[in-house]
Amino acid sequence: MTLSVLIVEDSADDADLISGELRQAGLEVLQERVENAEEMRAALAKQPWDIVLSDFRLPRFNARQALGLLQETGVDIPFIVVSGAIGEVTAVELMRAGAHDYVMKDNLTRLPAAVTREIKEAQDRRDYRRAVEALRESEERWKFALEGADEGVWDWDVPGRKVLFSTRWKEMLGYAEGEIGSDLEEWEKRVHPDDKSRVMADLQAYFEGKNRTYVSEHRLFCKDGSWKWVLDRGIIVSRLPDGQPLRMIGTHADISARRQAEESLRLAAMVYQHSSEAMAIADAENVIVSVNPAFTQTTGYGPDEIIGRDPRILKSGRHNQAFYEAMWRDIKSTGHWQGEIWNRHKNGAAYAAYLTINTIFDADGTVTRRVALFSDITQKKESEELIWRHANFDALTQLPNRRMLLDRLKQAIKKSHRTGMSLALLFLDLDEFKDVNDTLGHEMGDILLKEAAQRMCSCVRGTDTVARLGGDEFTIVLCELEDTSSVERVAQEILQKLAAPFLLGEEVVYISASIGITLYPTDATEIEDLFRNADQAMYATKALGRNRYSYFTASMQEAAQLRKRLTSDMRSALLEQQFQIYYQPIVELQTGAIHKAEALIRWQHPTQGMISPMAFIPVAEETGMITSIGDWVFKEAAKQAKVWRASHNADFQISVNVSPVQFKDENYSPADWFEHLRQLGLSGQCVVVELTEGLLMEVNPAVNAKLLALRDAGMQVAIDDFGTGYSSLSYIKTFDIDYLKIDQSFVRNLTPNSDDLALCEAIIVMAHKLWRKVIAEGVETELQRELLQSAGCDYAQGYLFSRPVPAEEFDALMNKRLSAE
């Protein structure tokens, strides 16, 4: 054994002693002595050394430095310290730093054995590293081969239930390194529940030797929540002495695409056989080669009757030759055609079908197959026709509805624009129709509407349009008018025919109509403006007494604009405190005492001055702002009631008018008022709520509940303008009314022995019989007061006592009366 030995020694004699000891042990030695770092670095660069023997301390160098230089090379060469002056502590430190052994110069007999041992151990270390590297390279090649095939690798320790998963295996399921552990459960819990028993059976069959390899297709759960199909293959690579599996290695291949393709083919076959759409496949010569069951069901032809024939056997004869020529032009140029077509059933009946034809080409563009899909849409077309009629025509009268009216009006306007001719738009509302519905029922009302529609249609030309917008409202479009005077003739004829009696069952009914007329392009050129104009003209007709017609005028538009400005200004009136409350005293006729007042709203507009309630209350009701305004009036009146109860009379009451619109508003709740009174420390007795007769006539469960809530809170209720509506004694009794207010129209002309006096006396007697109090409105003369007092009327209010005044003036009025008493 020849050794190349690098001796780090400043003494040549000592170096010879060291090499001589090695030779005596039978070792052949090639040596080189170095004394410093430069020499050692040069020696290490020249050739590989089997071992380095170093003195501990040299004049310019030491063993620690030598060991450091050797370690810098990165080569595993044994390093032994051979010294005559080294202690145990220093020796241990050197061993920790990387030295392999140390030998004292006075005991060199240990050196050959130490050298031989360390060289052998270095060789063993090199052999081990080479084996490990070879194994690593082998495993890398194996892994590269498997994962290069895009397959995940698993290595299963069967008894230990541990599995190592390759990076690719984890990536297939969407996981990164470190996100999946090595327990077998990591795989088991990801197997689809429906596949688990089959997978376990495949494994068991392989373990029992029934199959040469383990193969299974199943689904694994991915990180993103999806399932992926895999082909799982594996073999046992080692067994225990008793033959049981010890280690098993396998792969997972992603077969999702294949399974999807297979599923697509299976579904395609199922769709073809079970589809409700008829399918036929023809060759390049347009000869049918295959049909599905739905084809037979739709056409009546079985496969044996139709295969080998031309599809033209289905022609219905409803389409001309040009239709088919256009179809084939599209098919030959684009390979595709779709549309509606009429075909003929085997039994001869024609049916509508929606047909799609697609062409299948070879790679060179040659036609191989044409596939036709179609379904019977006869019933669908009938349904569409029915839906179209329902969408465009009124179900009761069969007249065009708003949708169809708008379409026809647009077309009529376009035509008028082209021809320069006028058209007229008429809005018509049946007068007294509600009375017919209320007295005879909706069934008779419907009969009347249908008869009225027919009468209107008989008054116009076929090119004109009569439409029903809903309820008893109709719209008429008179087109291509050479002379607008004909509009008046049509309107008069309609009024005349509608005025004729209607026979409804055994009842004879008479109605009238109110018509509003606007002209295009004289009055407006836009549809919205025409509708607005006709609507305003119709309401003007009703205001004039009904059963007539009115043309739209500029003054109507000005009035509408005024209402629009009024609406806009009203939105800020509450916030800017422009509303005021005036109070009119309600006098007890027998004593002259004033313990009641009616709260009446006034609007002090910043630019228009005082605006009458008659002008803005209807607008507030139409826009819904009456709810917030009424709520403000109630709360202000309640505050004032508290003041006057403290200063004038503990039982002082203030009446507050409540609009029917406000009372029907879903957002309005008396509970808010009750809470306001509670916060003021007042009872419900301080406020009287005044309602109209119409509200009681149209009562519904929601209104009824609010009325009862007022009663439960202790508030009293008065019927305003009693006698002018449709009051019923049952309503008075049902809702426990406290006061009836006789309308001023009965009081205005009160004289001895007059009919108005008789009516007032009747109301007073009736009310007292029902234990109700009576308040007369509009009392302006002493005679009226005396007659009402003699008739037993309880209270009165009117200009005789005072006009409505602000709270300060009402205070002064009360104080004046007190001082007079």
C-alpha positions in Angstrom: 0.0 0.0 0.0 1.6 3.2 -1.1 0.6 6.4 0.7 1.0 10.0 -0.4 1.7 11.8 2.9 1.8 15.6 3.4 3.8 16.4 6.5 3.5 19.9 8.0 6.7 20.1 10.0 9.6 22.6 10.5 12.0 19.8 11.5 13.3 17.6 8.7 14.5 15.1 11.3 11.1 14.8 12.8 9.6 14.4 9.4 12.0 11.5 8.7 11.1 9.9 12.0 7.4 10.0 11.1 7.8 8.5 7.7 10.3 6.0 9.0 7.7 4.8 11.5 5.2 4.3 8.8 7.7 2.4 6.6 8.6 0.1 9.5 4.9 -0.8 9.6 5.2 -2.0 6.0 3.7 1.1 4.4 5.2 2.6 1.3 5.4 6.4 1.8 5.6 9.2 -0.7 6.1 12.3 1.4 6.4 16.1 1.1 7.3 18.4 4.0 5.9 22.0 4.2 6.6 24.6 6.9 4.1 27.4 6.2 0.8 28.2 4.7 2.2 29.1 1.3 4.0 25.9 0.9 1.0 23.9 2.1 -1.4 25.6 -0.3 1.0 24.9 -3.2 1.3 21.2 -2.1 -2.5 20.8 -1.8 -2.9 22.1 -5.3 -0.3 19.7 -6.9 -1.7 16.3 -6.2 -4.3 14.5 -4.1 -3.0 13.4 -0.7 -4.0 10.3 1.2 -3.4 12.0 4.6 -2.0 15.1 6.2 0.2 14.8 9.3 0.8 18.1 11.1 2.9 19.3 14.0 0.9 21.4 16.4 3.2 24.5 16.4 5.6 25.8 13.8 7.5 29.1 13.9 5.2 30.7 11.4 2.3 28.2 11.2 0.3 25.9 13.4 -2.0 22.9 13.1 -5.2 25.0 13.4 -4.2 27.0 10.3 -3.2 23.9 8.4 -6.5 22.3 9.2 -8.3 25.4 7.9 -6.4 25.3 4.6 -7.3 21.7 4.2 -10.9 22.3 4.9 -11.0 25.1 2.3 -10.3 22.6 -0.4 -13.5 20.7 0.4 -11.7 17.4 -0.1 -12.2 14.7 2.5 -8.5 14.0 3.5 -7.8 12.6 7.0 -5.9 15.1 9.2 -3.9 13.8 12.2 -2.0 16.1 14.6 1.6 14.7 15.4 3.1 16.8 18.1 5.3 16.6 21.2 3.8 19.5 23.0 0.0 19.3 22.9 -2.3 18.9 25.9 -5.5 17.0 26.1 -7.7 20.2 26.0 -6.0 21.4 22.9 -6.2 18.0 21.2 -10.0 17.9 21.9 -10.5 21.4 20.5 -8.7 20.3 17.3 -10.8 17.2 17.0 -13.9 19.4 17.3 -12.5 21.7 14.7 -12.3 18.7 12.2 -9.0 16.9 13.0 -9.5 13.1 12.9 -6.9 12.1 15.5 -3.7 13.1 17.4 -0.4 11.2 18.2 2.3 12.2 20.5 5.9 12.2 19.1 7.1 10.3 22.1 4.6 7.5 21.2 4.9 7.2 17.3 4.2 3.5 17.5 0.5 4.5 17.4 0.9 6.4 14.2 0.7 3.5 11.6 -2.5 2.1 13.0 -4.1 5.6 13.3 -3.1 6.4 9.7 -4.4 3.1 8.4 -7.7 3.5 10.2 -8.3 7.0 9.2 -7.5 6.3 5.5 -9.9 3.4 5.5 -12.6 5.4 7.2 -12.1 8.2 4.6 -12.4 5.6 1.8 -15.6 4.3 3.4 -17.0 7.8 3.6 -16.2 8.3 -0.1 -17.8 4.9 -1.0 -20.9 5.8 0.9 -21.2 9.1 -0.7 -20.8 7.5 -4.2 -23.5 5.0 -3.3 -25.8 7.6 -2.1 -25.2 9.7 -5.1 -25.7 6.8 -7.4 -29.0 6.0 -5.6 -30.0 9.6 -5.8 -29.3 9.7 -9.5 -31.2 6.5 -10.0 -34.2 7.7 -8.1 -34.0 11.0 -9.9 -34.0 9.2 -13.2 -36.9 7.0 -12.1 -38.8 10.0 -10.8 -38.0 12.0 -13.9 -39.2 9.2 -16.1 -42.5 8.9 -14.2 -43.2 12.6 -13.7 -42.0 13.3 -17.2 -45.0 11.3 -18.2 -47.1 13.7 -16.1 -47.9 11.1 -13.5 -47.8 11.6 -9.7 -45.8 9.0 -7.7 -46.6 7.5 -4.4 -44.5 5.2 -2.1 -46.6 3.3 0.5 -45.2 1.8 3.7 -48.0 -0.7 4.1 -47.6 -1.8 7.8 -46.7 1.7 8.9 -49.6 3.3 7.0 -47.3 6.0 5.7 -47.3 7.3 2.1 -44.8 9.5 0.5 -46.4 11.6 -2.3 -44.4 13.2 -5.1 -44.5 16.9 -5.9 -46.4 16.1 -9.1 -48.9 14.0 -7.2 -49.7 16.9 -5.0 -49.8 19.4 -7.9 -52.4 17.2 -9.6 -54.7 17.9 -6.7 -53.8 21.6 -6.5 -51.5 21.4 -3.4 -48.1 22.8 -2.8 -45.2 21.0 -1.0 -45.9 20.7 2.7 -49.7 21.0 2.4 -50.3 17.2 2.5 -48.9 14.9 5.2 -47.6 11.3 4.8 -50.4 9.5 6.7 -52.4 7.1 4.6 -55.6 8.9 5.7 -54.4 11.9 3.6 -55.2 9.7 0.5 -58.2 7.8 2.0 -60.1 10.9 2.9 -59.7 12.3 -0.6 -61.2 9.3 -2.4 -64.8 10.0 -3.5 -67.3 8.3 -1.2 -69.0 6.6 -4.1 -65.7 5.1 -5.3 -64.1 4.1 -1.9 -65.5 0.6 -1.6 -64.5 -0.3 -5.2 -61.0 1.0 -4.7 -60.5 -1.0 -1.5 -61.8 -4.1 -3.3 -59.3 -3.6 -6.1 -56.5 -3.3 -3.6 -57.6 -6.4 -1.7 -57.9 -8.4 -4.9 -54.3 -7.5 -5.8 -53.0 -8.3 -2.3 -54.6 -11.7 -2.5 -52.9 -12.4 -5.9 -56.1 -12.3 -7.9 -54.6 -9.6 -10.2 -51.0 -9.3 -11.4 -51.0 -5.5 -10.7 -53.2 -3.1 -8.8 -55.2 -0.9 -11.2 -58.1 1.4 -10.2 -60.0 4.4 -11.6 -61.5 6.7 -9.1 -62.0 10.3 -8.2 -59.9 12.3 -5.8 -60.9 15.5 -4.0 -58.9 18.6 -5.1 -58.0 21.6 -3.1 -60.4 23.9 -5.0 -63.3 21.6 -4.1 -63.5 19.8 -7.4 -63.1 16.1 -8.1 -60.5 14.7 -10.5 -60.5 11.3 -12.1 -57.2 9.4 -11.8 -55.8 6.1 -13.0 -54.1 4.5 -10.0 -51.5 1.8 -10.7 -49.1 0.1 -8.3 -47.0 -3.0 -7.5 -45.6 -4.4 -4.3 -41.8 -4.0 -4.3 -41.0 -5.8 -1.0 -42.8 -8.2 1.4 -42.4 -9.3 5.0 -41.0 -12.8 5.7 -44.6 -14.0 6.0 -45.4 -12.7 2.5 -47.5 -9.7 3.7 -46.9 -6.5 1.7 -44.2 -4.3 3.1 -43.7 -1.6 0.5 -45.8 -0.6 -2.5 -45.0 1.9 -5.2 -47.4 3.3 -7.7 -48.5 6.2 -9.9 -51.6 8.4 -10.4 -52.4 9.6 -13.9 -54.9 12.3 -14.5 -57.6 10.8 -16.7 -60.3 13.5 -16.2 -60.1 14.6 -19.9 -60.5 11.0 -21.0 -63.4 10.3 -18.6 -65.0 13.5 -19.8 -64.6 12.5 -23.4 -66.1 9.1 -22.6 -68.9 10.7 -20.7 -69.5 13.1 -23.6 -69.7 10.2 -26.0 -72.1 8.3 -23.7 -74.2 11.4 -23.2 -74.2 12.1 -26.9 -75.5 8.6 -27.6 -78.1 9.0 -24.8 -79.1 12.4 -26.2 -79.5 11.1 -29.7 -81.7 8.2 -28.5 -83.6 10.0 -25.8 -83.8 13.6 -27.0 -87.2 15.1 -27.4 -85.9 16.8 -30.5 -86.2 14.9 -33.8 -82.8 14.1 -35.3 -82.0 12.9 -38.8 -78.5 12.2 -40.3 -78.1 12.3 -44.1 -75.1 11.6 -46.3 -73.4 13.9 -48.8 -76.1 13.0 -51.3 -78.8 14.1 -48.9 -80.0 10.5 -48.3 -81.2 9.8 -44.8 -78.9 7.2 -43.0 -80.1 7.4 -39.4 -83.0 8.8 -37.3 -83.7 8.8 -33.6 -86.9 7.7 -31.8 -88.1 11.4 -31.5 -88.0 11.6 -35.3 -90.5 8.8 -35.6 -92.7 10.3 -32.9 -92.7 13.7 -34.6 -93.1 12.6 -38.3 -94.8 9.2 -37.9 -92.1 7.6 -40.1 -90.2 4.6 -38.6 -86.5 4.0 -39.4 -87.4 1.3 -42.0 -89.7 3.7 -43.8 -87.4 6.7 -43.9 -83.7 5.5 -44.0 -82.5 5.6 -47.6 -85.0 8.2 -48.7 -84.7 12.0 -49.4 -85.9 14.4 -46.7 -88.2 16.1 -49.2 -90.7 13.4 -48.3 -91.6 15.6 -45.4 -92.4 18.7 -47.6 -95.8 20.2 -46.7 -96.3 22.2 -49.8 -96.7 25.5 -47.9 -93.4 26.9 -49.1 -92.5 27.9 -52.6 -89.4 26.8 -54.5 -87.7 30.1 -53.7 -87.8 29.2 -50.0 -85.9 26.0 -50.5 -83.4 27.5 -52.9 -82.6 30.2 -50.3 -82.2 27.4 -47.7 -79.7 25.4 -49.8 -77.7 28.5 -50.7 -77.1 29.1 -47.0 -76.3 25.4 -46.3 -73.8 25.2 -49.2 -72.1 28.6 -48.4 -72.0 28.3 -44.6 -72.8 24.7 -43.8 -75.6 25.8 -41.6 -79.3 26.8 -41.7 -82.0 27.3 -39.1 -85.5 28.7 -39.1 -89.1 27.8 -39.0 -90.5 25.5 -41.6 -93.8 23.7 -42.2 -93.5 19.9 -42.7 -96.1 17.2 -43.2 -96.7 14.2 -40.9 -97.1 10.7 -42.3 -100.8 11.0 -41.7 -101.0 14.1 -43.9 -101.3 16.7 -41.1 -99.1 19.8 -41.5 -97.1 21.0 -38.5 -94.7 23.8 -37.8 -91.1 22.9 -36.9 -88.0 24.8 -35.9 -85.3 23.2 -38.0 -81.5 23.4 -37.6 -79.2 21.9 -40.3 -75.5 21.5 -39.7 -72.9 20.1 -42.1 -70.0 17.8 -41.0 -66.9 18.0 -43.1 -63.8 15.8 -43.6 -60.3 17.2 -43.0 -60.1 18.1 -46.7 -63.4 19.9 -46.6 -65.5 17.2 -48.2 -69.1 16.9 -47.0 -69.6 13.7 -45.1 -72.9 14.2 -43.2 -75.7 16.7 -42.7 -77.4 16.6 -39.3 -80.9 17.9 -39.0 -82.6 18.7 -35.6 -86.2 19.8 -35.4 -89.1 19.9 -33.1 -92.9 20.4 -33.5 -93.6 24.0 -32.5 -97.2 24.1 -33.7 -98.5 24.3 -30.1 -95.8 26.8 -29.2 -96.7 29.0 -32.1 -100.4 28.9 -31.0 -99.3 29.7 -27.5 -97.1 32.6 -28.7 -100.1 33.9 -30.7 -102.2 33.7 -27.5 -99.4 35.3 -25.4 -99.0 38.0 -28.0 -102.8 38.7 -27.9 -102.7 38.8 -24.1 -99.7 41.2 -24.2 -101.3 43.5 -26.8 -105.1 43.2 -26.4 -107.5 43.7 -23.5 -108.8 40.3 -22.4 -112.3 41.6 -21.7 -113.1 43.8 -24.7 -110.5 42.4 -27.2 -109.5 46.0 -27.9 -105.8 46.9 -28.2 -104.3 47.6 -24.8 -101.7 50.3 -23.8 -98.8 48.4 -25.4 -100.5 48.0 -28.7 -101.9 51.5 -28.6 -98.4 52.9 -28.2 -97.2 50.9 -31.1 -100.0 51.9 -33.4 -99.8 55.6 -32.3 -96.0 55.6 -33.1 -96.8 54.2 -36.6 -99.6 56.7 -37.1 -97.4 59.6 -36.1 -94.7 58.5 -38.6 -97.3 58.3 -41.3 -98.7 61.7 -40.5 -95.2 63.1 -40.6 -94.7 61.7 -44.0 -98.1 62.7 -45.4 -98.5 66.0 -43.6 -101.9 64.9 -42.4 -103.2 65.4 -38.8 -104.3 62.8 -36.3 -106.4 63.1 -33.2 -106.0 61.4 -29.8 -109.2 61.1 -27.7 -109.3 60.1 -24.0 -112.7 58.8 -22.9 -113.9 58.0 -19.4 -117.3 56.4 -18.7 -119.4 58.5 -16.3 -121.3 56.7 -13.5 -119.6 53.4 -14.3 -118.6 52.9 -10.7 -122.2 53.1 -9.7 -123.0 50.3 -12.1 -120.3 48.1 -10.6 -121.3 48.9 -7.0 -125.0 48.3 -7.5 -125.2 45.6 -10.1 -121.9 43.9 -9.6 -118.7 43.5 -11.6 -120.2 40.9 -14.0 -122.7 43.4 -15.2 -120.0 46.0 -15.3 -118.0 43.8 -17.6 -121.0 43.3 -19.9 -121.4 47.1 -20.1 -117.7 47.6 -20.9 -117.8 45.1 -23.8 -121.0 46.7 -25.2 -119.5 50.2 -24.9 -116.4 49.1 -26.7 -118.4 47.7 -29.6 -120.4 51.0 -29.8 -117.2 53.0 -29.9 -115.7 50.8 -32.6 -118.8 51.3 -34.8 -118.2 55.1 -34.8 -114.6 54.9 -36.3 -113.0 53.7 -39.4 -111.1 50.4 -39.8 -107.8 52.3 -39.9 -108.5 54.0 -36.6 -107.8 52.5 -33.2 -110.0 52.1 -30.2 -108.0 50.9 -27.1 -108.9 50.2 -23.5 -106.3 51.4 -21.0 -107.9 49.8 -18.0 -111.1 50.2 -15.9 -113.5 52.5 -17.7 -110.8 54.4 -19.6 -110.6 54.2 -23.4 -108.3 55.9 -26.0 -109.1 56.5 -29.6 -106.6 57.3 -32.4 -108.1 58.9 -35.5 -105.6 58.7 -38.3 -105.0 60.5 -41.6 -107.4 63.4 -41.0 -107.8 65.6 -44.0 -110.2 67.8 -42.0 -110.0 68.0 -38.2 -113.7 68.9 -38.1 -114.4 65.2 -38.5 -113.1 64.6 -35.0 -116.0 66.5 -33.6 -118.4 64.5 -35.6 -116.9 61.2 -34.3 -116.9 62.5 -30.7 -120.6 63.5 -31.0 -121.5 60.1 -32.4 -119.7 58.3 -29.6 -121.5 60.4 -27.0 -124.8 59.7 -28.7 -124.3 55.9 -28.9 -123.1 55.6 -25.4 -126.1 57.6 -24.1 -128.4 55.0 -25.5 -129.7 52.5 -22.8 -127.7 49.4 -21.9 -129.7 46.2 -21.1 -127.8 44.4 -18.4 -129.8 41.3 -17.5 -133.2 42.6 -16.4 -131.8 46.1 -15.7 -131.8 49.1 -18.0 -128.8 51.3 -17.4 -127.9 54.8 -18.7 -124.4 56.2 -18.7 -122.5 59.0 -20.4 -118.9 59.7 -21.2 -116.4 62.5 -20.9 -114.0 63.0 -23.8 -110.7 64.9 -24.0 -109.3 65.6 -27.5 -105.8 66.7 -28.6 -104.4 67.0 -32.1 -101.1 66.1 -33.7 -99.1 68.1 -34.6 -101.1 71.2 -33.6 -101.0 70.6 -29.9 -97.9 68.5 -29.5 -95.5 66.3 -31.5 -94.4 63.9 -28.8 -96.5 60.9 -27.5 -96.1 61.8 -23.8 -97.3 65.3 -24.5 -100.3 64.1 -26.5 -101.3 61.7 -23.7 -100.9 64.5 -21.1 -102.9 66.9 -23.2 -105.8 64.5 -23.8 -105.9 63.6 -20.1 -106.1 67.3 -19.1 -108.8 67.9 -21.6 -110.8 64.9 -20.3 -110.6 66.1 -16.7 -111.7 69.6 -17.9 -114.7 67.9 -19.5 -115.6 66.3 -16.2 -115.3 69.6 -14.4 -117.8 71.1 -16.9 -120.4 68.6 -16.1 -119.6 65.4 -18.1 -121.4 63.9 -21.1 -119.5 66.1 -23.5 -116.0 66.6 -25.0 -113.3 69.3 -24.7 -110.3 70.1 -26.8 -107.0 70.7 -25.2 -106.1 74.3 -24.7 -103.0 76.2 -23.8 -104.7 77.3 -20.5 -104.9 73.7 -19.5 -101.1 73.3 -20.0 -100.5 76.5 -18.0 -102.7 75.0 -15.2 -100.7 71.8 -15.3 -97.4 73.7 -15.2 -98.7 75.7 -12.2 -99.5 72.4 -10.4 -96.1 71.2 -11.2 -94.4 74.3 -9.7 -96.7 74.0 -6.8 -95.7 70.4 -6.2 -92.0 71.4 -6.4 -92.5 74.3 -4.0 -94.5 72.2 -1.5 -91.5 69.8 -1.0 -89.6 72.6 0.7 -92.5 74.3 2.4 -92.4 72.0 5.5 -88.6 72.4 5.9 -88.8 76.1 5.5 -91.8 76.5 7.9 -94.0 78.1 5.3 -97.1 76.4 6.6 -99.2 77.9 9.4 -102.1 76.7 11.4 -105.2 78.9 11.8 -107.9 78.1 14.3 -111.7 78.7 14.0 -113.7 78.5 17.2 -116.5 76.0 17.6 -119.2 77.6 19.7 -121.6 75.8 22.1 -124.9 77.2 20.9 -126.8 77.0 24.2 -124.1 78.7 26.3 -121.9 80.6 23.7 -118.9 79.0 25.3 -115.8 78.2 23.2 -114.2 74.9 24.3 -113.4 73.7 20.8 -111.6 74.8 17.7 -110.9 73.5 14.2 -107.2 73.5 13.0 -107.0 74.7 9.4 -103.7 74.8 7.5 -102.5 77.8 5.5 -99.5 78.2 3.2 -97.6 81.5 3.3 -95.6 81.2 0.1 -92.5 83.4 0.0 -93.3 84.8 -3.4 -96.9 84.0 -4.1 -98.3 85.0 -0.8 -101.1 83.1 0.9 -102.1 80.0 -1.1 -105.6 78.6 -0.5 -105.9 75.1 0.8 -108.3 74.4 -2.0 -105.3 74.9 -4.4 -102.6 72.9 -2.7 -104.4 70.2 -0.7 -105.5 68.2 -3.8 -101.9 68.4 -5.1 -100.6 67.2 -1.8 -103.0 64.3 -1.9 -102.1 63.3 -5.5 -98.3 63.4 -4.7 -98.6 61.7 -1.3 -97.1 64.6 0.5 -100.4 65.0 2.4 -99.2 62.3 4.9 -96.2 64.3 6.1 -98.2 67.6 6.0 -101.1 66.0 8.0 -98.7 64.6 10.5 -97.2 68.1 11.0 -100.7 69.6 11.5 -101.7 67.0 14.1 -98.5 67.5 16.2 -98.7 71.4 16.0 -102.4 71.2 17.0 -101.7 68.9 19.9 -99.0 71.4 21.2 -101.6 74.2 21.0 -104.2 72.1 22.7 -101.9 71.7 25.7 -101.4 75.5 25.9 -105.1 76.3 25.8 -106.0 73.5 28.2 -103.7 75.1 30.6 -104.7 78.7 29.9 -108.5 78.5 29.0 -110.2 75.2 29.7 -108.9 71.8 30.9 -111.2 70.1 28.4 -110.3 72.2 25.4 -110.4 70.2 22.1 -109.0 70.8 18.7 -110.4 69.2 15.6 -107.9 68.0 12.9 -108.9 67.1 9.4 -107.4 63.8 8.1 -107.3 63.2 4.4 -108.5 59.8 3.1 -105.2 59.6 1.2 -103.3 60.1 4.4 -105.5 57.6 6.3 -105.0 54.9 3.6 -101.2 55.5 3.4 -99.4 52.3 4.6 -96.7 54.6 6.1 -99.2 56.4 8.3 -99.8 54.9 11.8 -101.9 56.5 14.6 -99.4 55.0 17.0 -97.0 57.9 16.2 -99.7 60.3 17.2 -100.4 58.4 20.4 -96.7 58.6 21.3 -96.6 62.3 20.6 -99.6 62.9 22.9 -98.0 60.8 25.6 -94.8 62.9 25.4 -96.9 66.0 25.8 -98.7 64.5 28.8 -102.1 64.7 27.0 -104.9 62.2 26.6 -106.6 61.3 23.4 -109.6 63.5 24.4 -107.7 66.6 23.5 -108.0 65.9 19.7 -111.0 65.2 17.5 -110.2 63.6 14.1 -112.4 64.8 11.2 -113.0 62.3 8.4 -115.0 62.4 5.2 -117.9 60.2 4.5 -116.1 58.7 1.4 -113.5 57.1 3.6 -116.1 55.2 5.6 -117.7 54.1 2.3 -114.4 52.6 1.0 -113.4 51.1 4.3 -111.0 48.1 4.3 -109.4 46.1 7.0 -106.4 48.4 7.3 -108.5 51.5 7.5 -110.9 49.8 10.0 -107.9 48.9 12.2 -106.7 52.5 12.3 -110.2 53.8 13.2 -110.5 51.4 16.0 -107.0 52.4 17.2 -108.2 56.0 17.4 -111.2 54.9 19.5 -109.0 52.8 21.8 -106.7 55.8 22.3 -109.7 57.8 23.5 -109.8 60.1 20.4 -113.2 61.3 19.2 -114.2 61.2 15.6 -116.3 63.6 13.5 -117.8 63.1 10.0 -117.1 66.3 8.1 -119.5 67.7 5.4 -122.2 65.3 6.5 -125.1 65.0 4.1 -123.1 65.5 0.9 -121.9 62.0 0.4 -123.3 58.5 0.9 -123.4 58.2 4.6 -125.1 55.1 6.1 -126.4 54.8 9.6 -124.6 51.5 9.9 -121.2 53.2 9.4 -122.0 55.7 12.0 -122.8 53.0 14.4 -120.0 50.7 13.4 -117.2 53.2 13.9 -118.8 54.9 17.0 -118.8 58.4 15.5 -119.0 61.2 18.0 -119.9 64.3 15.9 -121.8 64.9 12.7 -120.8 68.2 11.0 -123.6 69.6 8.8 -122.2 70.8 5.6 -122.4 74.6 5.0 -124.3 74.0 1.8 -127.4 73.2 4.0 -126.7 76.1 6.4 -126.1 78.8 3.7 -129.8 79.1 2.7 -131.4 78.5 6.1 -134.8 80.3 6.5 -137.9 79.4 8.4 -140.0 76.7 6.7 -137.2 76.0 4.1 -136.2 72.5 2.9 -132.7 73.1 4.2 -134.1 73.7 7.7 -136.1 70.5 7.5 -132.9 68.6 6.4 -130.9 70.1 9.3 -133.6 69.3 11.8 -133.8 65.7 10.5 -130.0 65.3 10.8 -130.1 66.8 14.4 -132.9 64.5 15.5 -131.3 61.4 14.0 -127.9 62.2 15.6 -129.4 62.8 19.0 -131.4 59.5 18.7 -128.0 57.8 18.2 -126.5 59.8 21.1 -124.2 61.9 18.7 -123.5 65.6 18.8 -124.0 67.9 15.8 -121.8 70.8 14.6 -123.1 73.2 12.0 -120.6 74.7 9.6 -120.7 78.0 7.7 -122.9 79.9 10.1 -122.7 83.6 9.1 -126.0 85.2 10.3 -127.9 85.6 13.5 -130.9 84.0 11.8 -129.0 80.9 11.0 -127.7 80.7 14.5 -131.2 81.1 16.0 -132.8 78.5 13.7 -130.0 76.0 14.4 -130.3 76.7 18.2 -134.0 76.2 18.1 -133.6 72.9 16.2 -131.4 71.6 19.0 -128.0 71.8 17.2 -125.2 71.4 19.7 -122.3 73.4 18.2 -121.7 75.9 15.3 -118.8 77.5 13.6 -118.5 80.2 10.9 -117.8 83.8 10.2 -120.6 84.9 12.5 -118.3 83.9 15.4 -114.9 84.3 13.8 -112.9 83.6 10.7 -110.0 81.2 11.1 -107.2 83.1 12.8 -103.6 82.5 14.0 -103.1 81.2 17.5 -102.2 84.6 18.9 -105.5 86.2 17.6 -107.4 83.2 18.8 -105.9 83.8 22.3 -107.0 87.5 22.1 -110.5 86.4 21.0 -110.8 84.0 24.0 -109.5 86.6 26.4 -112.0 89.2 25.0 -114.9 86.8 25.6 -113.7 86.1 29.1 -113.5 89.8 29.9 -116.9 90.4 28.4 -118.4 87.7 30.6 
